[in-house]
Amino acid sequence: MARSKIKKGSSTGAVSAGRRVTMNPKVARRSFLKLSAASAALTGVAMTTRMTRKVNAAAGQSAPYIGSEKIRTICTYCAVGCGIEAEVHNGVWVRQEIATDHPVSRGAHCCKGAGAIDMVTSEKRMKKPMKRVNGKWTTLSWDQAMDEISAKLLDLREKNGPDALHFNGSAKVSTEMAYLQRKFAAFWGSNNIDHQARI
């Protein structure tokens, strides 16, 4: 197929014979992509900030705990280093606010940072090992859980070698925990380790 030339300054041009498209000469592709990225980023910042404020308001967290203190700290979920204003009462982290003047996060959190306190205070947090037996979840002791898991792991390693196991990290753990996961994989004798944070 022959392609037609587009005249300079023309708002339309032929892509192929018999087919025409309209082009806007005022918005270049690169400018459009920059504007789209900026809009998406600002929307995300606004949504996470609004989400954190709504969660705090819904939980009735407007007044501080008596005798609590605000401690400025850094989110532990990745290496960006966003700021958190943690409210600590009797040595317990009870709630959080966004560090509005932080030079890195600039008054925003991602979804992991906004929900950081849920890792500690959520009612849905699992506090004991559980195992499904005959279709029902039952609670195990820590010793029993460790014995069963380690026996299965050692059996797998003996039958298939250390590379039969894959270790997968998580964005919902701290930097220190991610370090321990990597060290455990090396101790196990495998390089099969990856991370699930694909955001």
N, C-alpha and C positions, 0 to 999 in steps of 0.2 A: 504494500500500500504506500502510496506517495503521501508525504506530509506537506501541508501548506505552511508557508512562512507567516509569522505574525508581524503585522506592521507595528512599528514603534509608536507607542502612545495609544494603541488600539485596546479596547476593553474586551474584545472577543478574538478568538483565534481558532483555527481548525486543527483538531487533533488528528483526525484521519478523514478520508474522503467521505463527505456526507454527514459528518458528526461535528458539532460545534460545542464549545464550552465557554462559559463566561468567566473572566478573570478580573479580579479587583486589583488594579495597579497600585493602590494606596497601601495595601497590607501585604507585605512579603511573607513568604513561608516561615522564615526564621523569626520575624517579629511576632507572627501568630503563635508560634510555639513558645516563645518567651512569655507572651501574655497569658497563654493557657497555663504554663507551669506556675507563674506567679499567682494566678487566680486560684489554682488548686491548693497551693501552699497556704495562702491566706485563709481560704475556706477551712482547711484542716486545723490551723491554729485557732480560728474563731470557734470551731465546733468543740475542740478539746477543752478550751478555756471555759466555754459555756457549760460543757458536760461536767467538769469538775465543780463549778459553782453550783449547778443544779443538784449534784450529789450531796454536797455539803449542806445546802439549804434544806433538802429533803430529810436529811438526818438531824435537822435541828441544830446544826453546828455553827450558829452565829456567835454565841457568847463563849469565851474561853473557859476551860476548866479552872476552878479556883486553885491557885498555886502552880499552874502549868507554866512552862516556858517555851518560847519559840527558838528553835535551833535551825540555823541555816545549814543545809547539807546538800549533797549531790545525789541524783538518782543513780541507782546501782545497775540498771538494766543494760546499758551499752556504754561505749567509750565516748559518747558525745559530751557528757558531763552537764546535763541540764540541772537547774537549781530547784530545790524544794525547801519550803519553809515548814519544817516539822514541828508540831506541837507535842511536847513531851510532858506527861503528868506522872509523877512518882516513878520515873524511870521507864515509863511505857509510852511508846509512840501511839497517840490516840487519834490524831487526824493530821491533815496536811493542807497546805496552800501552795499555789504557784509562786515562785520567786519572781515577782513582776519586773525587778530591775536587774535580773541576772544577765550577764553579757553573752552567754551562750544560747539559752533557751528563750530569752527576751519575753518572758511572761507567758510561756506556753508549755504544754506537756504533750507527748504522744499518748496513745491509749495505754501503753504499759506504765508510763510514769503517772498518769492520772489514776490508775488502779493499783499503784504500788502498795498502798496501805492494806488493800484487800488480801494480800499475801499473808498478812499478820492477823487481821481482825475479822475476815469473812466467816460467817456461820457455815458456809459450804466447804470450808477448808478441812481436808482430811487430816486427822490428828493421830490415827492409829492404822496399822496395816490391815488391809481387807482382802479377802479371797472369796471368789464365787464358788460355792459348794452346792451341788444339786440345784443350780439356778438361782440361789439366794446368796447375797453378800453376807459374809460372817467376819467378825473381828478376830484378828490373830494377835499373839504377843509378838514383840519385836524379835525375840530370840527365835521363835518358830518361823517367822517370815524370813529372817536372815538365813536360817538353816536350810529351808526349802529352796530359796533362790540360789544360794551358793552351791547347793548340791546339783541343781539343774545346770548351772553355768559350768561347773567342773566336768560334768558328764558330757556336755556339748563340746567343750574344749578337748577332752580326751578322745572323743570319737571323730571330730572334724577339724581340730586345730584351732589356734587363736583367731585366725581370719574368718572363721565362721560366724563371728559376732560383729555387729555394727553398732557403734555408739553414736547417738544423736543428741546434740546439745539443744538448749532451749533458750529463747529470749525472756522467759519468765523466771530465770534464775539469776543470782548475783554473779558478778565477775569472779569472785572467789570460788563459787560453786562450779563455774565453767572451767576454771583452772584445775580443780580437783577431778572433774570428768575427764579432761585431757590426760592428766597424770595417771588416772586409773586405766585408761585405754593403753597407754604406753607400758604400764606395769603388766597389763594383761598380755602384751606382746603383739598388739595389732595397731595398724595405722588407719583402720576403718572408722574414722570419726568425722562427723560433719556437723553443721549447725542448721537449725530450721528457720532462722530469721531471714526471710526473703521478702522484706518489705521495701 
